[in-house]
């Protein structure tokens, strides 16, 4: 390690040039970089919870929805009645 350290400190231009060339190379690849992120791809599709999640998502248009139903056992619901404050 000591020899490597001494070589680096005695030849800084070589290592700075190498770092610069690596930086230029990686910068030249940026236009071709594609980022794709889909949350569903990260989930284990064979797990029962995820399968249920997919069924609910397909049925109701999304998994983050709440579906409520109001039902009456007797009579009807009077929506137009005013509620006094």
FENCOR-V144314 format. One record per backbone hydrogen bond with DSSP energy under -1.0 kcal/mol. CO is the residue of the C=O (numbers start at 1). NH is the residue of the N-H. If there is no record, write none. Layout:
{{CO,NH} {CO,NH}}
This chain:
{{1,5} {2,6} {3,7} {4,8} {5,9} {6,10} {7,11} {11,15} {12,16} {13,17} {14,18} {15,19} {16,20} {17,21} {18,22} {19,23} {20,24} {21,25} {22,26} {23,27} {24,28} {29,32} {30,33} {38,41} {39,42} {44,47} {47,51} {48,52} {49,53} {50,54} {51,55} {52,56} {53,57} {54,58} {55,59} {56,60} {57,61}}
